[in-house]
């Protein structure tokens, strides 16, 4: 009986939320718009991601960084198709490597590269179901823009060397502090010599781009590193 009451209560809450969304949509849309309230919600629920990225990049510019923070969760491309899973094949879910390449590519090509551009170039050629984007994409994309991707393996001393030269370094991390399933990010170095994390899944709840992380954390969490160079 208690379980049944709880189920009814949950259903009533869900019904109330759905009705509220419907009323809100009717107020804010005229009769010529055929978009449903749930579709409207889907296309607006990630708006905060762009605002957060803009604020982050304003801060990074003030700190004299020259690489933009690009979020896979940005609403402009959150639902861009990417991946080969049974469901949820979206940039916002599977696009950490793509967004990371967009950041590094933007830095070296001195133009803003949207993840959509890289996702369409990659298509499904570098994605494995239940594994994500393969590491081959780094060398292939570097070649595509006239560069070379140097595999640094898990050599953190090499990472520090290139960061000190001003090169952004791509990092793959295992489940742990930064992720529950594995993740790709980009590292840069501040003028003070601190390592700054460009996390494509950063958010107002995390603020990773403003955190100062210890070298020990990267040594514990990392799987591999790559750096792009001109040959």
N, C-alpha and C positions, 0 to 999 in steps of 0.2 A: 504494500500500500504506500509506504514511504517513497519507494523508487518511482511508483506511478505518479505521485504528487510532484516529485522533482522533475520528472520528464515533462509534465504539463507546464510547470513553472518555466523551464527552459524554452519550451515551445512558445509560450506567451511572450517571453522576452524577445525571442527571435522575431515573432510576428509584429511586436511593437516597433522594433528597429526597422524592419522592412517597411511598415506603414509610414514611419517618420521619414524615411528616405524618399518614399513615393510623394509625400506631401511637399517635401523640400524641393524635389525635382519639378513638381507641377507649378510651384511658386516661381521657380527660376527659369522655366522654359515655356515658350509659347506653343501653341497647338501645332505649328508646322514642323516642330522638331520631333522626329520619330525615335530618338535614342531612349532606351529604357533607363530607369533610375539606376539599376545595377550596372549597366554598361557605363553610365555616367560616373558612377562611383569608381569603377575599375580604372577609368582613364584619368581620374583626378586624385587617387589615393596616394600617388608618389610625388605630388607637387613639392612636398617638403624637401625632397632629395636635391632638386635643382637649387633651391634657396640655400640649402646647407653647403652645396658645392661652391656657390658664388661667394658665400661668406668665407669659406675655407680658402678660396683662391685669393680673395682680397688680403687675407692674413698672410698667405704665403708670399704674395708680391711684396708686402711690407717687410717681410723677412729676407727679401732678395733671392727668393727661389725663382727659377726660370722654367719649371715644369708644372703644368696644371694638374690639379687633382680631378680625375674623371671617374665618376661613379657608374657602376653597372646598373644601379637602381634609379638613375635619372629618368624621369617620366618621359623624356623625349625619345628614349629607346628601350625602356624597361621591357616592353612587350615585343620588341624586335625579335623575330624568330632566330634562335640559336640553340643548337643541341640536337641530340638524337635519342632522347629518353622517351619513355612511354607517354609521359605527360610533362607539362610545365617546361616546354622548350623555349624559354625566353632568355633574353640577355640579362635581365634582372636576376635570374636564378643561376644561370650557367656561365655568365660572361666575365668572370674575374680575370682570366688570362687575356681576353679580348680588350677589356678596359685598361689593363696594365700595358699592353702593347700600344694602345692609343696614347697613353701618357708618355711612354718612351719615344714613340714615333713623333709626337708633337714636339718633344724637346729637341730631337736631332734635326727634324725637318723645318723647325721654326715656323710651324703653322698649326692651328688647332685641328686635330684629327678626331672625328667622332668615332666611337666604337662601331657604329653601323658600317662605316667604310671598311673596316678590317673584317667584320663578321661576314660581309658579302664577298670579300676576297677569299676568306677561309672556307666559306660554305660549310659542308660537313666533312671536309677532308682531314681535319685534325681533331675530330671529336669521337671518343669511344664511349659507348653506352655504359653507364654505371661507373665510369672512371673520369670522365670530363675531358678537357682539352689536353691533347698530348704535348709533350715537351718539344716535339719536332717543330711545332709552329714558330718557336723563337728563332731558330736558324733560318727557316724558310722565309719568315717575314723580314728578317734582317737583310737577306739576299734580295728580296723584292724591292727594298728601298736603297739598295746599293751599299749595304753595310755587312758586317760579319757579327754573328753572335758567338761570343766566347763562353764556353761552358766552364764555369769555375768550380763545378762539383759542389762540395760542401766546405770549401776552403775559405774560412772567414777572414784570414789574413789577406787573401787576394781581394776580398770584398772591401775591406778597409782601404786597401791601396787604391782601388778605382774610385771609391767614394771620395777619397782625399783629392783625387784629380778632378772631381766635379762630375763624374759619370754616374747616372742613375743605374741602379742594379736591380734586376728582377729577382724576386725570391719566391720559392715554393715552400710552404710550411705545412707540416702535418697537423692532424687534429690536436688541439691544445688550447693555448691562450687566445689565439686569433680566430680560430675556426673549430667547428665540430666535425667537418668532413674533408678538410684539406683546402688550401687556398693559394692564390697567386697575388702578390702585391709588388710594390716597387719601393726601394729604399733610396734616400738621398741624404746628403750631409749638410748641416747648417753651417753658418759662418763660425759658430763656436765649436764646431767639430762633433756635434751630437748627431745621431742617426735619426732621421725623420721617416715615418712610415706613411706612404701613399697607399692607403687601403681602398680599393675600388668598392668595398662594401662598408665604408665608414658611414657614420650616422651621428645625429645629435646625442644619441645615447653613448657613443663611444669616444668621439673626438680624438681618434688615433693620431691625426695629423699634428696635434698640439702636444702629444705625450712625448716624453723623453724615455726611451726604453734602454735597458741595459744590454751590453754586448752578450752577456750570459744568456739572456732570453732568446736571442736569435740563434745562438749556438745550440740551445736546447730544442728549439722549434723548427729549425730549417731542415729542408731536404736537399735543396740545390739552389744554385745561383747562376745568373747569366748577365753578361754585360755586352752592350752593343758598341762596336768600334768601326771606324773606317779603316779599310785595309791599306 
